[in-house]
Amino acid sequence: MSFVDKAKNKAQEVTGKGKEKAGDVTGNEELEREGRADQGEAGFKQAGENVKDGVRNAGDAVKGAVKKD
């Protein structure tokens, strides 16, 4: 995963936490839900990026093993 993707996902997560907290403090349930949704979306994106990284790393390991033989 690129650094930019990690930063974007983290920013979305932090923004979601802020919205959720602001909604809680002000009693705005819609803002709270929106914040939770932002956090969830960021988490799914992060999980997807982690899967891509795992596949990439596994491919690199296979290439390395093949080159050794």
N, CA, C and O atoms as a GROMACS GRO file, in nm:
protein
  276
    1MET      N    1   0.086  -0.116   0.000
    1MET     CA    2   0.000   0.000   0.000
    1MET      C    3   0.090   0.122   0.000
    1MET      O    4   0.193   0.125   0.067
    2SER      N    5   0.051   0.219  -0.075
    2SER     CA    6   0.132   0.339  -0.079
    2SER      C    7   0.110   0.424   0.045
    2SER      O    8   0.007   0.414   0.113
    3PHE      N    9   0.207   0.505   0.072
    3PHE     CA   10   0.199   0.596   0.186
    3PHE      C   11   0.078   0.688   0.172
    3PHE      O   12   0.011   0.719   0.270
    4VAL      N   13   0.051   0.731   0.049
    4VAL     CA   14  -0.062   0.821   0.025
    4VAL      C   15  -0.194   0.754   0.061
    4VAL      O   16  -0.280   0.816   0.123
    5ASP      N   17  -0.210   0.627   0.022
    5ASP     CA   18  -0.332   0.554   0.056
    5ASP      C   19  -0.348   0.538   0.206
    5ASP      O   20  -0.457   0.556   0.259
    6LYS      N   21  -0.239   0.506   0.274
    6LYS     CA   22  -0.243   0.493   0.420
    6LYS      C   23  -0.285   0.625   0.484
    6LYS      O   24  -0.368   0.627   0.575
    7ALA      N   25  -0.228   0.734   0.435
    7ALA     CA   26  -0.259   0.866   0.491
    7ALA      C   27  -0.405   0.902   0.466
    7ALA      O   28  -0.472   0.955   0.555
    8LYS      N   29  -0.454   0.875   0.347
    8LYS     CA   30  -0.595   0.906   0.315
    8LYS      C   31  -0.689   0.825   0.404
    8LYS      O   32  -0.787   0.879   0.456
    9ASN      N   33  -0.660   0.697   0.421
    9ASN     CA   34  -0.745   0.612   0.505
    9ASN      C   35  -0.743   0.659   0.650
    9ASN      O   36  -0.846   0.663   0.716
   10LYS      N   37  -0.625   0.695   0.699
   10LYS     CA   38  -0.614   0.743   0.837
   10LYS      C   39  -0.688   0.876   0.854
   10LYS      O   40  -0.755   0.898   0.955
   11ALA      N   41  -0.675   0.963   0.754
   11ALA     CA   42  -0.744   1.092   0.761
   11ALA      C   43  -0.895   1.072   0.764
   11ALA      O   44  -0.966   1.140   0.839
   12GLN      N   45  -0.945   0.978   0.684
   12GLN     CA   46  -1.088   0.951   0.683
   12GLN      C   47  -1.132   0.894   0.818
   12GLN      O   48  -1.239   0.928   0.868
   13GLU      N   49  -1.050   0.808   0.876
   13GLU     CA   50  -1.082   0.751   1.007
   13GLU      C   51  -1.088   0.860   1.114
   13GLU      O   52  -1.181   0.865   1.194
   14VAL      N   53  -0.988   0.946   1.114
   14VAL     CA   54  -0.981   1.054   1.214
   14VAL      C   55  -1.099   1.151   1.195
   14VAL      O   56  -1.159   1.195   1.292
   15THR      N   57  -1.131   1.182   1.070
   15THR     CA   58  -1.244   1.269   1.042
   15THR      C   59  -1.374   1.206   1.093
   15THR      O   60  -1.459   1.274   1.151
   16GLY      N   61  -1.386   1.076   1.072
   16GLY     CA   62  -1.505   1.005   1.119
   16GLY      C   63  -1.517   1.008   1.270
   16GLY      O   64  -1.626   1.026   1.324
   17LYS      N   65  -1.404   0.991   1.339
   17LYS     CA   66  -1.406   0.998   1.485
   17LYS      C   67  -1.448   1.136   1.532
   17LYS      O   68  -1.522   1.151   1.629
   18GLY      N   69  -1.398   1.238   1.463
   18GLY     CA   70  -1.435   1.375   1.498
   18GLY      C   71  -1.583   1.400   1.478
   18GLY      O   72  -1.649   1.461   1.562
   19LYS      N   73  -1.636   1.354   1.366
   19LYS     CA   74  -1.778   1.371   1.339
   19LYS      C   75  -1.862   1.298   1.443
   19LYS      O   76  -1.962   1.350   1.492
   20GLU      N   77  -1.821   1.177   1.475
   20GLU     CA   78  -1.896   1.099   1.574
   20GLU      C   79  -1.897   1.170   1.709
   20GLU      O   80  -2.001   1.180   1.773
   21LYS      N   81  -1.782   1.219   1.750
   21LYS     CA   82  -1.773   1.289   1.879
   21LYS      C   83  -1.853   1.418   1.877
   21LYS      O   84  -1.924   1.450   1.973
   22ALA      N   85  -1.842   1.494   1.767
   22ALA     CA   86  -1.918   1.618   1.756
   22ALA      C   87  -2.068   1.591   1.760
   22ALA      O   88  -2.143   1.663   1.825
   23GLY      N   89  -2.109   1.486   1.692
   23GLY     CA   90  -2.251   1.449   1.694
   23GLY      C   91  -2.297   1.409   1.832
   23GLY      O   92  -2.409   1.439   1.872
   24ASP      N   93  -2.210   1.340   1.905
   24ASP     CA   94  -2.242   1.297   2.041
   24ASP      C   95  -2.258   1.418   2.132
   24ASP      O   96  -2.353   1.426   2.210
   25VAL      N   97  -2.165   1.511   2.122
   25VAL     CA   98  -2.166   1.629   2.209
   25VAL      C   99  -2.287   1.718   2.180
   25VAL      O  100  -2.348   1.772   2.272
   26THR      N  101  -2.320   1.732   2.051
   26THR     CA  102  -2.431   1.820   2.013
   26THR      C  103  -2.566   1.750   2.010
   26THR      O  104  -2.669   1.816   1.993
   27GLY      N  105  -2.566   1.618   2.028
   27GLY     CA  106  -2.692   1.544   2.021
   27GLY      C  107  -2.740   1.521   1.879
   27GLY      O  108  -2.857   1.489   1.858
   28ASN      N  109  -2.651   1.537   1.781
   28ASN     CA  110  -2.686   1.521   1.640
   28ASN      C  111  -2.659   1.376   1.600
   28ASN      O  112  -2.546   1.339   1.568
   29GLU      N  113  -2.764   1.295   1.603
   29GLU     CA  114  -2.750   1.152   1.574
   29GLU      C  115  -2.706   1.126   1.430
   29GLU      O  116  -2.633   1.030   1.404
   30GLU      N  117  -2.750   1.209   1.338
   30GLU     CA  118  -2.712   1.191   1.198
   30GLU      C  119  -2.561   1.210   1.180
   30GLU      O  120  -2.497   1.135   1.107
   31LEU      N  121  -2.505   1.309   1.248
   31LEU     CA  122  -2.362   1.334   1.240
   31LEU      C  123  -2.284   1.218   1.304
   31LEU      O  124  -2.178   1.179   1.255
   32GLU      N  125  -2.337   1.165   1.414
   32GLU     CA  126  -2.275   1.049   1.477
   32GLU      C  127  -2.272   0.930   1.380
   32GLU      O  128  -2.169   0.863   1.366
   33ARG      N  129  -2.385   0.904   1.315
   33ARG     CA  130  -2.392   0.793   1.219
   33ARG      C  131  -2.296   0.814   1.103
   33ARG      O  132  -2.230   0.720   1.058
   34GLU      N  133  -2.290   0.936   1.055
   34GLU     CA  134  -2.200   0.968   0.944
   34GLU      C  135  -2.054   0.943   0.986
   34GLU      O  136  -1.975   0.890   0.908
   35GLY      N  137  -2.022   0.980   1.107
   35GLY     CA  138  -1.886   0.957   1.158
   35GLY      C  139  -1.853   0.810   1.168
   35GLY      O  140  -1.744   0.767   1.131
   36ARG      N  141  -1.948   0.732   1.219
   36ARG     CA  142  -1.926   0.587   1.228
   36ARG      C  143  -1.912   0.526   1.089
   36ARG      O  144  -1.830   0.436   1.068
   37ALA      N  145  -1.992   0.575   0.995
   37ALA     CA  146  -1.984   0.526   0.857
   37ALA      C  147  -1.848   0.557   0.796
   37ALA      O  148  -1.789   0.473   0.729
   38ASP      N  149  -1.798   0.678   0.819
   38ASP     CA  150  -1.666   0.716   0.767
   38ASP      C  151  -1.557   0.625   0.825
   38ASP      O  152  -1.466   0.583   0.754
   39GLN      N  153  -1.568   0.596   0.953
   39GLN     CA  154  -1.469   0.509   1.017
   39GLN      C  155  -1.476   0.368   0.959
   39GLN      O  156  -1.374   0.305   0.933
   40GLY      N  157  -1.597   0.319   0.939
   40GLY     CA  158  -1.614   0.186   0.883
   40GLY      C  159  -1.560   0.177   0.741
   40GLY      O  160  -1.493   0.080   0.706
   41GLU      N  161  -1.588   0.278   0.662
   41GLU     CA  162  -1.538   0.280   0.524
   41GLU      C  163  -1.385   0.282   0.521
   41GLU      O  164  -1.322   0.211   0.443
   42ALA      N  165  -1.327   0.363   0.608
   42ALA     CA  166  -1.180   0.369   0.616
   42ALA      C  167  -1.123   0.233   0.657
   42ALA      O  168  -1.020   0.190   0.606
   43GLY      N  169  -1.189   0.167   0.748
   43GLY     CA  170  -1.144   0.034   0.792
   43GLY      C  171  -1.150  -0.068   0.680
   43GLY      O  172  -1.058  -0.149   0.665
   44PHE      N  173  -1.258  -0.065   0.600
   44PHE     CA  174  -1.268  -0.156   0.486
   44PHE      C  175  -1.161  -0.129   0.383
   44PHE      O  176  -1.102  -0.221   0.327
   45LYS      N  177  -1.135  -0.001   0.358
   45LYS     CA  178  -1.030   0.034   0.262
   45LYS      C  179  -0.895  -0.017   0.311
   45LYS      O  180  -0.816  -0.072   0.235
   46GLN      N  181  -0.870   0.002   0.439
   46GLN     CA  182  -0.744  -0.042   0.498
   46GLN      C  183  -0.730  -0.194   0.486
   46GLN      O  184  -0.623  -0.245   0.453
   47ALA      N  185  -0.838  -0.267   0.513
   47ALA     CA  186  -0.835  -0.413   0.503
   47ALA      C  187  -0.807  -0.456   0.360
   47ALA      O  188  -0.729  -0.548   0.337
   48GLY      N  189  -0.868  -0.389   0.264
   48GLY     CA  190  -0.844  -0.420   0.123
   48GLY      C  191  -0.699  -0.396   0.084
   48GLY      O  192  -0.640  -0.475   0.011
   49GLU      N  193  -0.644  -0.286   0.132
   49GLU     CA  194  -0.504  -0.255   0.104
   49GLU      C  195  -0.412  -0.360   0.168
   49GLU      O  196  -0.311  -0.398   0.109
   50ASN      N  197  -0.447  -0.406   0.287
   50ASN     CA  198  -0.367  -0.508   0.354
   50ASN      C  199  -0.369  -0.640   0.276
   50ASN      O  200  -0.267  -0.709   0.269
   51VAL      N  201  -0.483  -0.674   0.218
   51VAL     CA  202  -0.492  -0.794   0.135
   51VAL      C  203  -0.402  -0.779   0.013
   51VAL      O  204  -0.329  -0.871  -0.022
   52LYS      N  205  -0.409  -0.664  -0.051
   52LYS     CA  206  -0.323  -0.641  -0.168
   52LYS      C  207  -0.176  -0.652  -0.130
   52LYS      O  208  -0.097  -0.711  -0.204
   53ASP      N  209  -0.139  -0.596  -0.016
   53ASP     CA  210   0.000  -0.605   0.030
   53ASP      C  211   0.040  -0.750   0.054
   53ASP      O  212   0.150  -0.791   0.019
   54GLY      N  213  -0.050  -0.827   0.114
   54GLY     CA  214  -0.021  -0.968   0.142
   54GLY      C  215   0.000  -1.047   0.014
   54GLY      O  216   0.091  -1.129   0.005
   55VAL      N  217  -0.084  -1.023  -0.084
   55VAL     CA  218  -0.070  -1.092  -0.212
   55VAL      C  219   0.061  -1.052  -0.279
   55VAL      O  220   0.132  -1.137  -0.333
   56ARG      N  221   0.091  -0.925  -0.274
   56ARG     CA  222   0.216  -0.876  -0.334
   56ARG      C  223   0.337  -0.939  -0.264
   56ARG      O  224   0.431  -0.982  -0.329
   57ASN      N  225   0.333  -0.944  -0.132
   57ASN     CA  226   0.444  -1.004  -0.056
   57ASN      C  227   0.457  -1.153  -0.084
   57ASN      O  228   0.568  -1.205  -0.095
   58ALA      N  229   0.345  -1.222  -0.096
   58ALA     CA  230   0.349  -1.365  -0.126
   58ALA      C  231   0.408  -1.387  -0.265
   58ALA      O  232   0.488  -1.479  -0.285
   59GLY      N  233   0.370  -1.304  -0.359
   59GLY     CA  234   0.426  -1.314  -0.494
   59GLY      C  235   0.575  -1.291  -0.494
   59GLY      O  236   0.650  -1.361  -0.563
   60ASP      N  237   0.620  -1.193  -0.417
   60ASP     CA  238   0.764  -1.166  -0.406
   60ASP      C  239   0.837  -1.283  -0.344
   60ASP      O  240   0.949  -1.315  -0.385
   61ALA      N  241   0.776  -1.348  -0.245
   61ALA     CA  242   0.839  -1.463  -0.179
   61ALA      C  243   0.852  -1.579  -0.277
   61ALA      O  244   0.954  -1.648  -0.278
   62VAL      N  245   0.750  -1.600  -0.358
   62VAL     CA  246   0.754  -1.708  -0.457
   62VAL      C  247   0.863  -1.679  -0.560
   62VAL      O  248   0.941  -1.768  -0.596
   63LYS      N  249   0.868  -1.555  -0.606
   63LYS     CA  250   0.973  -1.519  -0.703
   63LYS      C  251   1.112  -1.541  -0.644
   63LYS      O  252   1.202  -1.591  -0.712
   64GLY      N  253   1.128  -1.503  -0.518
   64GLY     CA  254   1.257  -1.521  -0.451
   64GLY      C  255   1.294  -1.668  -0.437
   64GLY      O  256   1.410  -1.705  -0.454
   65ALA      N  257   1.197  -1.752  -0.407
   65ALA     CA  258   1.221  -1.895  -0.391
   65ALA      C  259   1.257  -1.959  -0.525
   65ALA      O  260   1.343  -2.046  -0.532
   66VAL      N  261   1.191  -1.914  -0.630
   66VAL     CA  262   1.217  -1.969  -0.764
   66VAL      C  263   1.356  -1.930  -0.811
   66VAL      O  264   1.426  -2.012  -0.872
   67LYS      N  265   1.398  -1.809  -0.784
   67LYS     CA  266   1.530  -1.762  -0.826
   67LYS      C  267   1.644  -1.835  -0.755
   67LYS      O  268   1.752  -1.849  -0.810
   68LYS      N  269   1.619  -1.882  -0.632
   68LYS     CA  270   1.721  -1.952  -0.555
   68LYS      C  271   1.752  -2.089  -0.614
   68LYS      O  272   1.864  -2.139  -0.600
   69ASP      N  273   1.652  -2.150  -0.679
   69ASP     CA  274   1.671  -2.285  -0.732
   69ASP      C  275   1.748  -2.285  -0.860
   69ASP      O  276   1.772  -2.391  -0.918
   0.00000   0.00000   0.00000
